[in-house]
Amino acid sequence: MKMLSKPRLTFGLILLCLSALLLFYFFFSSQKISYVDSGKLMTGYKAMVEARSAFEKKRQTWQSNVDSLTQEVQNAISSYEKILAAGTENEKKLSRELITTRQKQLYDYQAAVAQNSDQEEQRLTQPVLSTINAYLLRYGKKYGYKLILVATNGNIAYADPSMDITDIIVENLNKEYSHPSKP
């Protein structure tokens, strides 16, 4: 069996790679492929902006409650420090119990907020995400797309800007949101 020379082998590999690239190009050149920038979509779609705003209001309320409970703990500690100097043993004991109770309330509330925060955000945004996904499906079918990618945090290294349909999608979603169709 005759061995191929190194230049012939290299030439053969290059020819094979070029053939594969040409085949790939001709196969996919007739296919409609686009992408949507999820960051622009989430900040441009009115329904998502409203859902995030509703969540932010709840988050601010929770933070205000945490701040109030923290202040109550600090007040109880200040009161205890004053009682230490001139208070009776019973007053000191009651003051320590008050501090413990306030701290427990604070920790319990913080734990509940941490547990419920993600669930509440998902509850508010999941219907919007479902609407977006359904719209992308309808849009893709209507306009003959074979693939619509969702770019998240720069996970597409490069794409020709003409493949970005984000603005069209946001515009159309906002139109549907502003004027919902009647069943």
matplotlib code that plots the C-alpha trace (Angstrom):
import matplotlib.pyplot as plt

x = [0.0, 1.4, 1.5, 0.3, 2.8, 2.3, 1.5, -1.1, -2.7, -2.8, -4.3, -6.8, -7.9, -8.2, -10.3, -12.5, -13.0, -13.8, -16.3, -18.0, -18.2, -19.7, -22.2, -23.1, -23.4, -25.6, -27.8, -28.3, -28.2, -31.9, -32.9, -34.2, -32.3, -32.4, -31.9, -33.5, -31.5, -33.2, -31.9, -33.5, -36.6, -37.0, -36.4, -38.5, -41.6, -44.2, -45.7, -42.3, -41.5, -44.8, -44.3, -40.8, -42.1, -44.8, -42.2, -39.9, -42.7, -43.2, -39.4, -39.3, -42.2, -40.3, -37.1, -39.0, -40.3, -36.8, -35.6, -38.4, -37.6, -33.9, -34.7, -36.8, -33.9, -31.5, -34.0, -34.3, -30.5, -30.3, -33.0, -31.2, -27.9, -29.7, -31.3, -27.9, -26.7, -29.7, -32.3, -33.5, -32.7, -36.3, -36.1, -32.8, -34.3, -37.4, -35.2, -33.0, -36.2, -37.4, -34.1, -34.3, -37.9, -37.2, -34.2, -36.2, -38.9, -36.3, -34.6, -37.9, -39.1, -35.8, -36.0, -39.6, -38.8, -35.8, -37.9, -40.9, -39.0, -38.0, -41.4, -43.1, -40.9, -41.5, -45.3, -45.2, -42.9, -43.7, -46.9, -45.1, -42.3, -44.9, -46.5, -43.1, -42.4, -45.8, -45.4, -41.9, -43.4, -46.2, -43.8, -41.4, -44.1, -45.7, -42.5, -40.9, -38.1, -36.2, -34.5, -34.9, -32.2, -32.5, -29.2, -28.7, -25.7, -23.7, -23.9, -23.7, -20.1, -21.0, -24.1, -24.7, -26.8, -29.3, -30.2, -31.3, -35.1, -35.4, -36.8, -39.5, -40.5, -40.7, -42.7, -45.2, -45.4, -46.1, -48.8, -50.5, -50.2, -51.6, -54.5, -55.2, -57.2, -60.7, -61.3]
y = [0.0, 3.3, 6.2, 9.6, 12.4, 15.1, 17.8, 15.6, 14.7, 18.3, 19.3, 16.5, 17.7, 21.3, 20.2, 18.1, 21.0, 23.4, 20.9, 20.6, 24.4, 24.8, 22.0, 23.7, 27.1, 25.8, 23.8, 26.6, 29.6, 29.0, 28.6, 31.6, 31.8, 34.8, 35.7, 37.8, 39.6, 38.6, 41.7, 44.1, 42.0, 42.0, 45.7, 46.6, 44.5, 46.5, 43.4, 42.4, 45.9, 46.0, 42.5, 43.5, 46.8, 45.0, 42.7, 45.6, 47.3, 44.1, 43.8, 47.4, 46.7, 43.6, 45.6, 48.4, 45.7, 44.3, 47.8, 48.4, 45.1, 45.9, 49.3, 47.5, 45.2, 48.2, 50.1, 47.1, 46.8, 50.6, 50.2, 47.2, 49.2, 51.9, 49.4, 47.7, 50.7, 51.3, 48.7, 45.9, 42.2, 41.7, 44.7, 43.4, 40.0, 41.4, 43.6, 40.6, 38.6, 41.5, 41.6, 37.9, 38.1, 41.0, 39.2, 36.1, 38.1, 39.7, 36.4, 34.6, 37.5, 37.6, 33.8, 34.0, 36.8, 34.9, 31.8, 33.6, 36.2, 33.9, 32.3, 35.6, 36.8, 33.7, 33.9, 37.5, 36.9, 33.3, 34.2, 37.0, 34.5, 32.1, 34.8, 35.7, 32.0, 31.5, 34.7, 33.6, 30.3, 31.9, 34.5, 31.8, 29.7, 32.7, 34.0, 30.6, 30.6, 27.4, 28.7, 31.6, 31.8, 33.7, 35.4, 35.6, 37.5, 37.3, 33.6, 34.2, 35.1, 36.8, 37.1, 39.4, 42.3, 41.6, 38.4, 40.3, 40.5, 41.8, 45.2, 43.7, 41.2, 43.8, 46.1, 43.4, 42.1, 45.6, 46.0, 42.8, 43.8, 47.2, 45.9, 42.3, 40.3, 39.3, 35.6]
z = [0.0, -1.0, 1.6, 0.5, 0.7, 3.3, 0.8, -1.0, 2.4, 3.4, 0.0, 0.3, 3.8, 2.6, -0.3, 2.0, 4.4, 1.5, 0.1, 3.5, 3.9, 0.4, 1.1, 4.4, 2.7, -0.1, 2.3, 4.7, 2.4, 1.4, 5.0, 6.9, 10.2, 12.6, 16.2, 18.9, 21.5, 24.8, 26.7, 24.2, 24.1, 27.9, 28.2, 25.1, 25.6, 27.6, 29.2, 30.6, 31.7, 33.6, 35.1, 36.3, 37.7, 39.6, 41.1, 41.9, 43.9, 45.9, 46.4, 47.7, 50.1, 51.4, 51.7, 53.6, 56.0, 56.5, 57.2, 59.8, 61.5, 61.5, 63.1, 65.8, 66.6, 66.9, 69.1, 71.3, 71.6, 72.4, 75.0, 76.6, 76.7, 78.7, 81.0, 81.7, 83.6, 85.9, 85.3, 87.5, 86.6, 85.5, 83.1, 81.7, 81.2, 79.5, 77.3, 76.3, 75.4, 73.4, 71.4, 70.8, 69.7, 67.3, 65.9, 65.3, 63.6, 61.3, 60.4, 59.8, 57.6, 55.6, 55.1, 53.9, 51.5, 50.1, 49.6, 48.1, 46.0, 43.2, 43.1, 42.9, 40.1, 38.2, 38.8, 37.3, 34.4, 33.3, 31.5, 29.6, 28.6, 27.4, 25.3, 23.8, 23.0, 21.4, 19.4, 18.2, 17.1, 15.2, 13.6, 12.6, 10.9, 9.3, 7.7, 6.9, 9.4, 9.9, 13.1, 15.4, 18.0, 21.3, 22.1, 25.9, 27.4, 24.3, 23.7, 19.9, 19.1, 15.8, 13.6, 10.7, 12.0, 9.2, 11.0, 14.2, 14.2, 17.7, 16.9, 14.6, 17.3, 20.1, 17.9, 17.0, 20.5, 21.8, 19.2, 20.3, 23.9, 23.4, 21.2, 22.3, 19.8, 20.9, 21.2]

ax = plt.figure().add_subplot(projection="3d")
ax.plot(x, y, z, "-o")
ax.set_aspect("equal")
plt.show()
